Amino acid sequence: MRSTASSSQRLVVLSVDGLRPEIYRAKESRHRFPNLAAIEQAGASAEAVESVYPSTTYPAHATIATGLPPRGHGIYSHLASLDPTEKARPWCWFARALRAPALWDVARASQRKIASLSWPVSAGAGIDYNIPEIWNPAVADPHRDFETAARYATPGLFAEVAQGLAPLLGKADPDQLRGEAALHLWNRYQPDLLMVHFVWYDSQAHAFGPASPEALQALESADQAVGRIRDAISSDPATALVVLSDHGFVPVEKEAAPLVVFAEHGLFTRGADGSLALRRLGAVSAGGSMAVYWLEEPSADDRRRLSTAIEKLRETGAVQEVVDWRQLATLDADPDALLMIEAAPGFAFADRLEGPVISDTPHDRATHGYLPTHPGMEAMFMAVGRDIAPGKNLGRFSLKQIAPTLAQIMGLPPDILAPEEKPLALA
């Protein structure tokens, strides 16, 4: 049975992590993504969407869900731990970390039925059918840790979905699995809101580059999943489809390790086993930037050491700028950070504590996490459905405008989320 909100518009939101518009619009590869091209032509789409700072998955997806910047919703990075010496750092998986209502909260309060698959910061959320994105941080491959996701899913749901996917396990990539799981949730439970997070393009773009053959092949897989989901919902004219992303990607040639410099300047201590241990300085790398924190009140000597360390890092050419707490306030970014170090073009920041300060063989061939104005950090957005104008160019807008727009599509008051943000004019 459908929910009591059957007269209102249903909505499917598909997030393709890390996808910037230029990738699927490129002439030489556009034919490989026919479903994205068809949706863009049939509906309204952005030229580009400006992300948040840092331009990473968890702060950005929290903004998509709430309409607020990181300073408003409380998710400042992917990591819940500020200790850079911790071996297996937990991520911001749990919805209780959000300091504001999310789309699923206001939808459920309006008697809508909700399903969600691998959406960041959704573990423990008030979602009827939920398989959240969560894994044991100590495992080598998060994509293979099904046990943790099953533990935090709606009771019995993971096993039910996994049973249907059994023939694909070991053969399909993560996005193929998520696409089939999403179809199961849609067809069996008929939710009013379905939210799905696709991750394989992001993973391959990190490893090989955003326009590499490997990344484009992963995007083909996401495009096929999007097409299958669009086909499944097409019989209901009252269902809208939104495909979006959280941030873009840029290639990198060199890797810098600020923590190595901090360690050289005595900002960490040594444990009993000789390994580096936390002293007073916290840090979180976002790839294109690194946030720095005082976890305890620093001495004058601590401040001097940090200042000297940052200057040494600047001398390597790896630093574009140091974003101080005043600038962070203007950006609505982390209020607890002392500063954030922005990587120079071509550089990415690693979170390793040892090895060379600069490496010409970076672990990732591409990254994100830079200031949202950094070229290549743009996200994408397209929507198709009843009362959405075909072929409409929405121009460039903020990621913060998406949540009130999604609420409006569902027939909810647009100011129910982020009342200061104006929803997009899709008609």
ABEGO torsion letter per residue (X at the ends): XBBAAAABBBBBBBBBBGBBAAAAABAAAAAABAAAAAAAAABBBBABBBBBOBBBAAAAAAAAAAGBBAAAAGBABABABABAABABBBBBABAAABABBBAAAAAAAAGBBBBBBGBBGABGBBBABBBBBBBBAABABAAABAAAAAAABBBGAAAAAAAAAAAABGABBAAAAAAAAAAAAAAAAGBABBBBBBAAAAAAAAAAEAABAAAAAAAAAAAAAAAAAAAAAAABAABBBBBBBABBBBBBABBBBAAAAAAAAGABBBBAAGBBBBBABBBBBAGABBBBBBABBBBAAAAAAAAAAAAAAAAAGABABBBBAAAAAAAGBBAABABBBBBBBGBBBBABABEBABBABBABABBBGBBAABBGABBBBBBBEBGBBBGBBAEBBBAAAAAAAAAAAAGBBAAABGAABBBBBAX
